[in-house]
Amino acid sequence: MVDGSMDPETDSVPGLWRVRLRTQGPVVGVVALGGALGASVRYGASLVWPVGDGGFPWTTLGVNVVGCAVIGVFMVVITDAWAAHRLVRPFFGTGVLGGFTTFSTYAVDVQRLIADGRALAGLVCLGLTPLAALAAVWIAVWLTRRALAWRHA
């Protein structure tokens, strides 16, 4: 404090932790809940569309492209069209979509393809995934903005 006195609520380590827990605790909770939900849906996709031995990881590619497209739509909607509750973005954007998309599995898929002697397929996967994901975000943002502009016209 400016006058030299201490605020026991925020100037001590336990007090600071209480303040942070009160403000950040709900955010951490909804991110964890959303992440579990998103990862469960991704796991379900891998069960519905399994990749056979020696197959190209189309399911991982598809999940990442779809997830990135949804991220594009979501970010436009919550920034341009809808004043969402403060926990919506961490729950859905960070949690659900962060758990659903899987760039760590993409990296393992590339490594597996190369280790299996399928270097060309590994390189295709390595280049195609980020290009397709970025294109999906860009197209989704563009289409969503056009749809919102048309709706307001």
Phi and psi in degrees as GROMACS dihedral restraints (atoms count N, CA, C in turn):
[ dihedral_restraints ]
;  ai    aj    ak    al  type     phi  dphi    fc
    3     4     5     6     1   -68.7    20    10
    4     5     6     7     1   -39.3    20    10
    6     7     8     9     1   -82.6    20    10
    7     8     9    10     1     4.8    20    10
    9    10    11    12     1    93.2    20    10
   10    11    12    13     1   -10.9    20    10
   12    13    14    15     1   -81.6    20    10
   13    14    15    16     1   160.7    20    10
   15    16    17    18     1  -106.6    20    10
   16    17    18    19     1   141.6    20    10
   18    19    20    21     1   -94.3    20    10
   19    20    21    22     1   110.4    20    10
   21    22    23    24     1   -64.6    20    10
   22    23    24    25     1   -18.8    20    10
   24    25    26    27     1   -72.8    20    10
   25    26    27    28     1   -35.7    20    10
   27    28    29    30     1  -124.2    20    10
   28    29    30    31     1   -16.3    20    10
   30    31    32    33     1   -91.5    20    10
   31    32    33    34     1    -0.1    20    10
   33    34    35    36     1  -113.5    20    10
   34    35    36    37     1   157.5    20    10
   36    37    38    39     1   -60.2    20    10
   37    38    39    40     1   -48.6    20    10
   39    40    41    42     1   -60.7    20    10
   40    41    42    43     1   -37.8    20    10
   42    43    44    45     1   -65.3    20    10
   43    44    45    46     1   -41.3    20    10
   45    46    47    48     1   -63.1    20    10
   46    47    48    49     1   -41.8    20    10
   48    49    50    51     1   -64.0    20    10
   49    50    51    52     1   -37.6    20    10
   51    52    53    54     1   -63.6    20    10
   52    53    54    55     1   -43.2    20    10
   54    55    56    57     1   -64.0    20    10
   55    56    57    58     1   -46.4    20    10
   57    58    59    60     1   -65.0    20    10
   58    59    60    61     1   -40.5    20    10
   60    61    62    63     1   -62.8    20    10
   61    62    63    64     1   -41.0    20    10
   63    64    65    66     1   -65.5    20    10
   64    65    66    67     1   -37.6    20    10
   66    67    68    69     1   -89.9    20    10
   67    68    69    70     1   -39.0    20    10
   69    70    71    72     1   -97.7    20    10
   70    71    72    73     1   -19.0    20    10
   72    73    74    75     1   -54.6    20    10
   73    74    75    76     1   -49.0    20    10
   75    76    77    78     1   -61.8    20    10
   76    77    78    79     1   -35.8    20    10
   78    79    80    81     1   -64.3    20    10
   79    80    81    82     1   -48.1    20    10
   81    82    83    84     1   -60.4    20    10
   82    83    84    85     1   -41.2    20    10
   84    85    86    87     1   -62.6    20    10
   85    86    87    88     1   -45.7    20    10
   87    88    89    90     1   -72.2    20    10
   88    89    90    91     1   -31.7    20    10
   90    91    92    93     1   -64.5    20    10
   91    92    93    94     1   -44.2    20    10
   93    94    95    96     1   -63.4    20    10
   94    95    96    97     1   -44.9    20    10
   96    97    98    99     1   -62.9    20    10
   97    98    99   100     1   -46.0    20    10
   99   100   101   102     1   -64.3    20    10
  100   101   102   103     1   -40.5    20    10
  102   103   104   105     1   -61.7    20    10
  103   104   105   106     1   -41.6    20    10
  105   106   107   108     1   -63.7    20    10
  106   107   108   109     1   -40.5    20    10
  108   109   110   111     1   -65.5    20    10
  109   110   111   112     1   -48.5    20    10
  111   112   113   114     1   -62.6    20    10
  112   113   114   115     1   -43.5    20    10
  114   115   116   117     1   -65.5    20    10
  115   116   117   118     1   -34.4    20    10
  117   118   119   120     1   -66.0    20    10
  118   119   120   121     1   -40.6    20    10
  120   121   122   123     1   -65.6    20    10
  121   122   123   124     1   -42.2    20    10
  123   124   125   126     1   -61.1    20    10
  124   125   126   127     1   -43.6    20    10
  126   127   128   129     1   -61.4    20    10
  127   128   129   130     1   -40.7    20    10
  129   130   131   132     1   -60.5    20    10
  130   131   132   133     1   -39.8    20    10
  132   133   134   135     1   -62.6    20    10
  133   134   135   136     1   -37.8    20    10
  135   136   137   138     1   -69.5    20    10
  136   137   138   139     1   -25.1    20    10
  138   139   140   141     1   -79.0    20    10
  139   140   141   142     1   -37.0    20    10
  141   142   143   144     1   -73.7    20    10
  142   143   144   145     1   -40.0    20    10
  144   145   146   147     1  -121.9    20    10
  145   146   147   148     1    70.1    20    10
  147   148   149   150     1   -70.1    20    10
  148   149   150   151     1   152.0    20    10
  150   151   152   153     1   -98.3    20    10
  151   152   153   154     1   122.7    20    10
  153   154   155   156     1   -72.4    20    10
  154   155   156   157     1   167.3    20    10
  156   157   158   159     1   -56.4    20    10
  157   158   159   160     1   127.8    20    10
  159   160   161   162     1    78.6    20    10
  160   161   162   163     1     3.5    20    10
  162   163   164   165     1   -84.7    20    10
  163   164   165   166     1   159.9    20    10
  165   166   167   168     1   -75.8    20    10
  166   167   168   169     1   140.2    20    10
  168   169   170   171     1   -77.0    20    10
  169   170   171   172     1    65.4    20    10
  171   172   173   174     1   -64.0    20    10
  172   173   174   175     1   -34.9    20    10
  174   175   176   177     1   -64.4    20    10
  175   176   177   178     1   -45.0    20    10
  177   178   179   180     1   -61.9    20    10
  178   179   180   181     1   -44.0    20    10
  180   181   182   183     1   -60.7    20    10
  181   182   183   184     1   -47.3    20    10
  183   184   185   186     1   -62.7    20    10
  184   185   186   187     1   -43.4    20    10
  186   187   188   189     1   -60.3    20    10
  187   188   189   190     1   -45.4    20    10
  189   190   191   192     1   -66.1    20    10
  190   191   192   193     1   -39.9    20    10
  192   193   194   195     1   -68.5    20    10
  193   194   195   196     1   -45.9    20    10
  195   196   197   198     1   -63.3    20    10
  196   197   198   199     1   -45.6    20    10
  198   199   200   201     1   -59.6    20    10
  199   200   201   202     1   -42.1    20    10
  201   202   203   204     1   -67.9    20    10
  202   203   204   205     1   -36.5    20    10
  204   205   206   207     1   -63.8    20    10
  205   206   207   208     1   -42.8    20    10
  207   208   209   210     1   -65.0    20    10
  208   209   210   211     1   -38.5    20    10
  210   211   212   213     1   -58.6    20    10
  211   212   213   214     1   -43.0    20    10
  213   214   215   216     1   -60.5    20    10
  214   215   216   217     1   -46.9    20    10
  216   217   218   219     1   -62.9    20    10
  217   218   219   220     1   -49.1    20    10
  219   220   221   222     1   -58.5    20    10
  220   221   222   223     1   -46.6    20    10
  222   223   224   225     1   -65.0    20    10
  223   224   225   226     1   -38.1    20    10
  225   226   227   228     1   -66.4    20    10
  226   227   228   229     1   -45.4    20    10
  228   229   230   231     1   -61.7    20    10
  229   230   231   232     1   -45.6    20    10
  231   232   233   234     1   -79.5    20    10
  232   233   234   235     1   -16.4    20    10
  234   235   236   237     1   -98.2    20    10
  235   236   237   238     1   -31.1    20    10
  237   238   239   240     1  -105.8    20    10
  238   239   240   241     1   -23.2    20    10
  240   241   242   243     1  -127.6    20    10
  241   242   243   244     1   -19.8    20    10
  243   244   245   246     1  -140.8    20    10
  244   245   246   247     1   125.2    20    10
  246   247   248   249     1   -85.3    20    10
  247   248   249   250     1    89.5    20    10
  249   250   251   252     1   -79.0    20    10
  250   251   252   253     1   156.5    20    10
  252   253   254   255     1   -58.2    20    10
  253   254   255   256     1   150.2    20    10
  255   256   257   258     1   -62.0    20    10
  256   257   258   259     1   -17.7    20    10
  258   259   260   261     1   -95.9    20    10
  259   260   261   262     1    -6.6    20    10
  261   262   263   264     1   -66.1    20    10
  262   263   264   265     1   -48.0    20    10
  264   265   266   267     1   -62.4    20    10
  265   266   267   268     1   -48.2    20    10
  267   268   269   270     1   -65.1    20    10
  268   269   270   271     1   -36.1    20    10
  270   271   272   273     1   -67.1    20    10
  271   272   273   274     1   -55.2    20    10
  273   274   275   276     1   -85.3    20    10
  274   275   276   277     1   -48.3    20    10
  276   277   278   279     1   -68.5    20    10
  277   278   279   280     1   -52.9    20    10
  279   280   281   282     1   -82.4    20    10
  280   281   282   283     1   -47.5    20    10
  282   283   284   285     1   -74.0    20    10
  283   284   285   286     1   -70.7    20    10
  285   286   287   288     1   -60.8    20    10
  286   287   288   289     1   -54.6    20    10
  288   289   290   291     1   -73.1    20    10
  289   290   291   292     1   -31.5    20    10
  291   292   293   294     1   -67.3    20    10
  292   293   294   295     1   -36.6    20    10
  294   295   296   297     1   -75.6    20    10
  295   296   297   298     1   -31.2    20    10
  297   298   299   300     1   -73.2    20    10
  298   299   300   301     1   -49.9    20    10
  300   301   302   303     1   -71.9    20    10
  301   302   303   304     1   152.5    20    10
  303   304   305   306     1  -145.9    20    10
  304   305   306   307     1    80.1    20    10
  306   307   308   309     1   -78.5    20    10
  307   308   309   310     1   -16.3    20    10
  309   310   311   312     1   -72.0    20    10
  310   311   312   313     1   -40.5    20    10
  312   313   314   315     1   -66.5    20    10
  313   314   315   316     1   -36.5    20    10
  315   316   317   318     1   -56.3    20    10
  316   317   318   319     1   -45.6    20    10
  318   319   320   321     1   -63.7    20    10
  319   320   321   322     1   -40.4    20    10
  321   322   323   324     1   -66.7    20    10
  322   323   324   325     1   -39.5    20    10
  324   325   326   327     1   -60.9    20    10
  325   326   327   328     1   -44.0    20    10
  327   328   329   330     1   -61.8    20    10
  328   329   330   331     1   -46.9    20    10
  330   331   332   333     1   -60.1    20    10
  331   332   333   334     1   -42.6    20    10
  333   334   335   336     1   -64.2    20    10
  334   335   336   337     1   -43.5    20    10
  336   337   338   339     1   -60.8    20    10
  337   338   339   340     1   -44.7    20    10
  339   340   341   342     1   -67.0    20    10
  340   341   342   343     1   -43.0    20    10
  342   343   344   345     1   -63.8    20    10
  343   344   345   346     1   -29.3    20    10
  345   346   347   348     1   -83.1    20    10
  346   347   348   349     1     7.8    20    10
  348   349   350   351     1    81.7    20    10
  349   350   351   352     1    17.0    20    10
  351   352   353   354     1  -112.3    20    10
  352   353   354   355     1    60.3    20    10
  354   355   356   357     1   -60.1    20    10
  355   356   357   358     1   -40.4    20    10
  357   358   359   360     1   -63.0    20    10
  358   359   360   361     1   -44.8    20    10
  360   361   362   363     1   -62.9    20    10
  361   362   363   364     1   -38.8    20    10
  363   364   365   366     1   -63.2    20    10
  364   365   366   367     1   -42.1    20    10
  366   367   368   369     1   -68.4    20    10
  367   368   369   370     1   -37.6    20    10
  369   370   371   372     1   -61.8    20    10
  370   371   372   373     1   -46.3    20    10
  372   373   374   375     1   -62.2    20    10
  373   374   375   376     1   -43.2    20    10
  375   376   377   378     1   -58.4    20    10
  376   377   378   379     1   -42.2    20    10
  378   379   380   381     1   -85.5    20    10
  379   380   381   382     1   -38.9    20    10
  381   382   383   384     1   -67.4    20    10
  382   383   384   385     1   -40.8    20    10
  384   385   386   387     1   -60.7    20    10
  385   386   387   388     1   -54.6    20    10
  387   388   389   390     1   -67.2    20    10
  388   389   390   391     1   -34.4    20    10
  390   391   392   393     1   -65.1    20    10
  391   392   393   394     1   -45.3    20    10
  393   394   395   396     1   -66.9    20    10
  394   395   396   397     1   -38.8    20    10
  396   397   398   399     1   -65.4    20    10
  397   398   399   400     1   -44.8    20    10
  399   400   401   402     1   -65.4    20    10
  400   401   402   403     1   -40.4    20    10
  402   403   404   405     1   -62.8    20    10
  403   404   405   406     1   -39.6    20    10
  405   406   407   408     1   -63.0    20    10
  406   407   408   409     1   -43.7    20    10
  408   409   410   411     1   -62.6    20    10
  409   410   411   412     1   -48.5    20    10
  411   412   413   414     1   -61.1    20    10
  412   413   414   415     1   -47.5    20    10
  414   415   416   417     1   -64.1    20    10
  415   416   417   418     1   -42.5    20    10
  417   418   419   420     1   -63.5    20    10
  418   419   420   421     1   -43.0    20    10
  420   421   422   423     1   -62.2    20    10
  421   422   423   424     1   -47.5    20    10
  423   424   425   426     1   -60.5    20    10
  424   425   426   427     1   -48.7    20    10
  426   427   428   429     1   -65.2    20    10
  427   428   429   430     1   -39.8    20    10
  429   430   431   432     1   -66.4    20    10
  430   431   432   433     1   -42.1    20    10
  432   433   434   435     1   -64.6    20    10
  433   434   435   436     1   -39.8    20    10
  435   436   437   438     1   -63.4    20    10
  436   437   438   439     1   -43.0    20    10
  438   439   440   441     1   -64.6    20    10
  439   440   441   442     1   -40.7    20    10
  441   442   443   444     1   -67.7    20    10
  442   443   444   445     1   -38.8    20    10
  444   445   446   447     1   -66.3    20    10
  445   446   447   448     1   -40.8    20    10
  447   448   449   450     1   -65.4    20    10
  448   449   450   451     1   -38.8    20    10
  450   451   452   453     1   -65.0    20    10
  451   452   453   454     1   -34.3    20    10
  453   454   455   456     1   -89.2    20    10
  454   455   456   457     1    -6.0    20    10
